[in-house]
């Protein structure tokens, strides 16, 4: 596997920031960049000319990762030449969150399942019900095929997000996926958080899909604002600092849900994934040390899941909420990952509105919020 990584702050001037070998013909280019730089496709054109034969995949972000550094308002392009692995990509348009399940299933069904090992998915971050998208994909994916990925970001603005689709264009309201084929590709993945729950369990008494109307028969927005105090005036972005831990029953592993939008008239909260009626939720807050430890543990799980192979490439997808909490310490979680996977691995990634992965090998794929999710790649 030959990898080169480029960085640009304006889409015009590019610098080489990482490489493990010279590559003349990459077959996959992964692009993560700010909304402003990816909008209108202008700054992707240089990459199209430089890599005319490569499949493109990527999205807008809430921060870009290159090596152990975290940037804002840049484009990070990672060009990969897989030497033994076939790469296929497909994209699908999604016009309404209500279509998320069916579109997730339809997207996965586009792939030939013969020798398919892994699917990496990037989705519009706002016009989507992420958990339904994952459920739809999970309903049809072959049992021995893993799925990881994430939802595009837009800083803390929650205004618009973009995906680089299978026609190598930057567009909204799409989901794109890359399939990896063959016996020589080794994939590892892990996803862990590090937030602390506090307060009492609240019961979801009224909801529809990913829109929460009532907790304990009280308007959800009213109750949530009472938790936030002075931070309430900064919603929805301040909601990233106080996500909800949700479990559907006493036996399930809790997942984290983060707010995408609020509706003052309906007194409702819209989340990246479903909040089903009857579920139990608790408020969460950050624990700096545990966030860093969570990133390190996710790296350990990803390496273990790839049969102990040293990764050649690692894609890190961390939640924008973690970035807002960690602030100037944000690079420490990336450094914690590198300490596990090794300095010879090329690292790329972004800060997202949601992460897609199993917690670990053999677990089912889920939509997560507020986690560090890692996918590692190597070839025999």
C-alpha positions in Angstrom: 0.0 0.0 0.0 1.5 3.3 -1.1 0.2 6.5 0.5 0.8 10.2 0.1 -1.0 13.0 2.0 -1.5 16.5 0.8 -2.7 19.6 2.6 -4.1 22.9 1.4 -5.4 26.0 3.2 -7.0 27.5 0.1 -7.5 24.7 -2.4 -4.8 26.1 -4.7 -1.5 25.8 -2.9 -0.8 22.2 -1.8 2.0 20.7 0.3 3.1 17.1 0.9 2.5 16.4 4.6 2.9 12.6 4.8 4.1 9.7 2.7 5.3 6.1 3.1 6.3 5.6 -0.6 6.1 7.3 -4.0 2.8 6.5 -5.7 2.2 7.2 -9.4 -1.3 5.7 -9.7 -3.4 5.8 -6.6 -6.8 4.1 -6.9 -8.5 5.9 -3.9 -8.3 9.6 -2.7 -9.9 10.4 0.6 -10.7 14.1 1.0 -11.7 15.8 4.3 -12.1 19.6 4.2 -14.0 22.6 5.6 -17.5 23.4 4.3 -16.3 26.7 2.7 -13.4 25.0 0.8 -15.5 22.1 -0.5 -18.5 24.1 -1.4 -19.2 24.5 -5.1 -16.6 21.8 -6.0 -14.0 24.4 -7.0 -11.2 23.2 -4.8 -11.6 19.5 -5.7 -10.7 20.2 -9.3 -7.0 20.2 -8.7 -7.2 16.8 -7.2 -9.3 15.5 -10.1 -6.5 16.7 -12.5 -3.7 15.2 -10.3 -5.4 11.9 -9.8 -7.5 11.3 -13.0 -7.9 7.5 -12.5 -8.7 7.4 -8.7 -12.0 6.9 -6.9 -12.8 9.9 -4.7 -14.6 9.8 -1.3 -14.8 12.5 1.4 -16.9 15.0 3.1 -17.0 18.4 4.8 -15.9 18.5 8.4 -15.8 20.2 11.8 -12.0 19.9 11.8 -9.5 17.9 9.8 -6.9 15.4 11.0 -3.5 14.9 9.5 -0.9 12.9 11.4 -1.2 14.0 15.0 -2.4 17.5 14.1 -5.9 18.9 14.0 -6.7 21.7 11.5 -9.6 24.0 10.7 -10.4 25.5 7.3 -8.1 23.2 5.3 -8.4 20.3 2.9 -6.5 17.1 3.6 -6.3 14.7 0.7 -4.9 11.2 1.2 -4.0 9.3 -2.0 -3.7 5.5 -1.6 -2.5 3.0 -4.1 -3.8 -0.4 -3.0 -1.6 -3.0 -4.5 -3.7 -6.1 -3.9 -7.2 -4.7 -3.2 -10.0 -3.9 -5.6 -11.9 -0.7 -4.8 -15.5 0.1 -5.8 -17.6 3.1 -4.9 -21.3 3.9 -5.1 -23.4 6.9 -4.0 -27.1 7.5 -3.4 -29.2 10.6 -3.1 -31.3 11.1 0.1 -33.9 13.8 0.1 -35.5 13.2 3.5 -34.5 11.7 6.8 -37.6 9.4 6.5 -35.9 7.7 3.6 -32.8 6.8 5.6 -33.5 3.1 6.2 -34.5 2.3 2.6 -31.6 4.3 1.2 -29.1 2.6 3.5 -30.3 -0.8 2.3 -30.4 0.3 -1.4 -26.8 1.6 -1.1 -25.4 -1.6 0.3 -27.3 -3.7 -2.3 -25.4 -1.8 -5.1 -22.2 -3.7 -4.1 -21.3 -7.1 -5.5 -20.9 -9.3 -2.4 -18.3 -11.6 -3.9 -15.0 -11.2 -2.0 -16.4 -8.0 -0.4 -14.6 -7.4 3.0 -15.5 -3.9 4.2 -17.6 -0.9 3.3 -16.6 2.6 4.4 -19.5 5.1 4.4 -19.7 8.9 4.5 -23.1 10.6 4.8 -24.6 14.0 4.6 -24.6 15.1 8.3 -27.9 17.0 8.5 -30.5 15.6 6.1 -30.3 12.1 7.6 -31.5 9.9 10.4 -28.1 8.3 11.1 -29.4 5.3 13.1 -32.0 4.4 10.5 -29.3 4.7 7.8 -27.2 2.2 9.7 -30.2 -0.1 10.4 -30.9 -0.1 6.7 -27.4 -1.0 5.8 -27.2 -3.6 8.5 -30.4 -5.3 7.3 -28.9 -6.4 4.0 -25.1 -6.4 4.4 -23.5 -9.9 4.3 -22.6 -11.2 7.8 -18.9 -11.3 7.2 -18.7 -7.7 5.8 -18.0 -4.9 8.2 -19.1 -1.2 7.9 -17.5 1.9 9.4 -17.7 5.6 8.5 -19.3 8.8 9.7 -21.6 11.8 9.1 -20.2 15.0 7.5 -19.7 18.1 9.6 -20.0 21.8 9.3 -18.1 23.2 12.2 -20.5 24.1 15.0 -22.8 25.9 12.5 -25.2 23.0 11.6 -26.0 24.8 8.4 -24.9 22.6 5.4 -22.7 19.6 4.8 -21.1 18.1 1.7 -20.1 14.7 0.4 -17.6 13.8 -2.3 -19.7 11.4 -4.4 -18.9 8.6 -6.8 -18.8 11.1 -9.7 -16.0 13.0 -7.7 -18.3 16.0 -7.1 -19.0 17.8 -3.8 -22.7 17.7 -3.2 -25.3 17.8 -0.4 -28.0 15.2 0.4 -26.0 12.2 -0.6 -24.4 9.1 1.0 -21.3 7.6 -0.5 -19.7 4.3 0.2 -16.4 2.6 -0.8 -16.2 -1.2 -1.0 -12.9 -3.0 -0.4 -12.5 -6.5 -2.0 -10.1 -9.4 -1.7 -8.3 -11.7 0.7 -5.3 -9.4 1.2 -7.0 -6.4 2.8 -6.9 -6.3 6.6 -9.4 -4.1 8.3 -9.6 -3.2 12.0 -12.0 -0.9 13.8 -12.9 0.4 17.3 -15.2 3.0 18.7 -15.2 4.3 22.3 -16.3 7.4 24.1 -15.2 8.5 27.6 -18.1 10.7 28.8 -19.7 10.4 32.3 -23.4 10.1 32.8 -25.0 12.0 35.7 -28.4 12.7 37.1 -31.4 10.3 37.0 -32.8 8.2 34.2 -35.5 10.0 32.2 -38.0 8.1 30.1 -38.8 9.1 26.6 -42.5 9.6 26.7 -43.0 11.2 23.2 -40.8 11.0 20.2 -40.9 10.4 16.4 -37.8 8.9 14.8 -34.9 11.1 15.8 -37.1 14.0 17.1 -37.6 14.0 20.9 -40.8 15.8 22.2 -41.1 14.8 25.8 -39.1 13.3 28.7 -41.1 12.2 31.7 -44.2 13.9 30.1 -42.3 17.2 30.2 -41.5 19.1 27.0 -38.0 18.0 26.1 -36.5 21.3 25.2 -37.8 22.9 28.4 -36.2 20.1 30.5 -33.0 20.1 28.6 -32.6 23.9 28.9 -33.0 23.6 32.7 -30.0 21.2 32.6 -27.9 23.6 30.6 -28.5 26.8 32.5 -26.6 29.7 30.9 -25.4 27.4 28.1 -29.0 27.1 26.9 -28.8 30.4 25.0 -26.1 28.9 22.7 -28.2 25.9 21.5 -27.9 23.8 19.4 -24.1 24.1 19.4 -23.9 24.0 23.3 -25.8 20.7 23.2 -22.5 19.2 21.9 -21.1 19.6 25.4 -24.0 17.8 27.1 -25.1 14.7 25.0 -27.5 12.1 26.1 -26.8 8.5 27.0 -29.6 6.3 25.7 -30.5 2.6 26.3 -33.6 0.9 25.0 -33.7 -1.5 27.9 -31.6 -2.6 30.9 -29.7 -5.2 28.9 -28.5 -3.1 26.0 -25.2 -1.2 25.8 -25.9 2.6 25.9 -25.3 4.7 22.9 -24.8 8.4 22.8 -27.0 10.9 21.0 -26.1 14.5 20.2 -28.4 17.3 19.3 -28.5 18.6 15.7 -31.3 21.1 15.9 -34.0 22.5 18.2 -37.6 23.7 17.6 -38.8 26.3 20.0 -42.4 26.1 18.8 -42.6 22.3 19.2 -40.3 22.4 22.2 -38.4 19.5 20.6 -34.9 18.3 20.1 -33.6 16.7 16.8 -30.8 14.2 17.2 -28.4 12.4 14.8 -30.2 9.1 15.4 -33.4 7.6 16.8 -34.7 8.3 20.3 -37.5 5.7 20.6 -40.4 6.0 23.0 -39.8 4.0 26.2 -36.0 4.4 26.0 -34.1 5.6 29.1 -31.8 8.6 28.7 -29.3 10.4 31.0 -27.4 13.6 30.6 -23.6 13.3 30.1 -20.7 15.6 30.7 -17.0 15.5 29.7 -14.2 13.9 31.6 -10.9 15.1 29.9 -8.8 12.1 31.0 -11.5 9.6 30.0 -11.9 11.2 26.6 -8.2 10.7 25.9 -8.2 7.2 27.4 -11.3 6.4 25.2 -9.3 7.3 22.0 -6.4 5.1 23.1 -8.7 2.2 23.9 -10.4 2.5 20.5 -7.0 2.3 18.8 -6.1 -0.8 20.8 -9.4 -2.5 19.7 -8.8 -1.5 16.1 -5.3 -3.1 16.1 -6.5 -6.2 17.8 -9.4 -6.5 15.3 -7.0 -6.4 12.4 -5.3 -9.6 13.7 -2.5 -7.6 15.2 -1.3 -6.2 11.8 0.5 -2.9 12.0 -1.8 -0.5 10.2 -0.5 1.3 7.1 -3.5 3.7 7.1 -5.8 4.8 9.9 -9.0 6.9 9.4 -10.0 8.7 12.6 -13.6 10.0 12.9 -14.1 11.8 16.2 -17.2 13.8 17.2 -17.2 17.6 17.0 -18.4 17.6 20.7 -15.1 16.1 21.8 -13.2 18.8 19.9 -15.2 21.6 21.6 -14.6 20.1 25.0 -10.9 19.3 24.6 -10.2 22.7 22.9 -6.4 23.2 22.9 -5.9 19.6 24.1 -7.7 18.1 21.1 -4.5 16.8 19.5 -3.8 14.7 22.6 -6.5 12.2 21.6 -4.9 11.9 18.2 -1.5 11.5 19.8 -3.0 8.8 22.0 -4.1 6.9 18.9 -0.7 7.2 17.3 1.0 5.9 20.4 -0.9 2.6 19.8 -0.9 2.2 16.0 2.7 3.4 15.5 4.4 6.3 13.9 4.7 4.5 10.5 1.0 4.6 10.0 -0.5 7.4 7.9 -3.3 9.1 9.8 -6.2 11.0 8.3 -9.6 11.8 9.6 -12.2 14.4 10.6 -14.5 15.7 13.3 -18.0 14.7 12.6 -21.7 14.9 13.4 -21.9 11.1 14.0 -19.7 8.0 13.8 -20.6 4.7 12.3 -19.0 1.5 13.5 -19.3 -1.5 15.8 -17.9 -1.0 19.2 -15.5 -3.8 18.4 -15.2 -6.9 16.3 -18.2 -9.2 16.2 -20.5 -6.4 17.6 -23.2 -5.0 15.4 -22.7 -1.7 13.6 -24.2 1.3 15.3 -24.5 5.1 14.9 -22.5 6.7 17.7 -22.0 10.3 18.9 -19.2 11.7 21.0 -16.9 8.7 20.2 -13.5 8.3 18.7 -14.0 5.8 15.9 -11.0 4.3 14.1 -10.7 2.2 11.0 -7.3 0.8 10.1 -6.1 -0.7 6.8 -3.2 -2.8 5.8 -2.4 -5.3 3.0 -0.7 -8.7 3.2 
